[in-house]
Amino acid sequence: MSSFKIFDIAGSGMSAQSVRLNTVASNLANADSVSSTPQGVYRARHPVFRANLPAPGDNSSAGVSVAGIAESKAAPETRYDPGNPLADAQGYVYAPSVNVVEEMTDMISASRSYQNNVEVLSTTRDLMLATLKLGQ
Amino acid sequence: MANRIDNFLGVHAQALTLESRRTQLLAANIANVDTPNYKARDLDFKAALANAAGAEGGALPLRATHGTHLQGNAGAASNDPALLYRVPMAPALDGNTVDEQLEQAAFAENSVRYQATLTLLGGKLRSLMTAITGQ
């Protein structure tokens, strides 16, 4: 039954967007997690989406999945903070290069996309329930 | 007998199938709004419906000049309308061509069409019931 695929598609979209919200939450929470070495510092994570394309010849539509989580390669920020217990011999701590403004806009975009998928789901459910009542 | 009911329901039964298919396509576009390199797809509803309606009654039969010639079935294509790619107005840098607002508008339009078709089908079925029960 092809109509039920819509639930899978919208569900895959919701799941992908919630992974994105998860990474945003993780990045924001760790925005100030300093470290004593540049290697040990937290790196911002962002999911990479991929369309679940059907096999050639199959005319059905694509859902979406998370292909992987990419870690930011931006250099950590060096801060001079000799009073910090995590400071190294020179008095420096290393902060993750999380761009808080970027994360906030990413969060808004993810939540809008999530809402869109929920809207698709609820409209489809209404239409299918109306179809079941056909002829009554 | 089933064929007569099909005839009675007219184009609405096929329209319902097409609209359901289009809902699926638009749902996939909306789900992939942030997927890099995803290309938005849709179908030409008018052409697909004309194709489905034409295949039902108006298609010309193939001329068979030999007993072993096969009769082409023009109706077979009607369940599988041609998928097209949307022409993007402002493609994103990541190669995605989904326009969120456009897809939402198309989805809303399509669900209204679906409900209209359901209403018309319901009316036809009710008049059929009236004819059967004679009340």
Interface residues (C-beta under 8 A of the other chain):
Chain A: S2 S3 K5 I6 I9 A10 S12 G13 A16 Q17 R20 V48 F49 R50 A51 N59 S60 S61 A62 G63 V64 S109 A110 R112 S113 N116 N117 E119 V120 T123 T124 L127 A130 T131 L134 G135
Chain B: L16 S20 R21 T23 Q24 L25 L26 A27 A28 I30 A31 N32 V33 D34 T35 P36 Y38 R41 D80 L83 E100 Q104 F107 S111 Y114 Q115 L118 L121 G122 L125 R126 M129
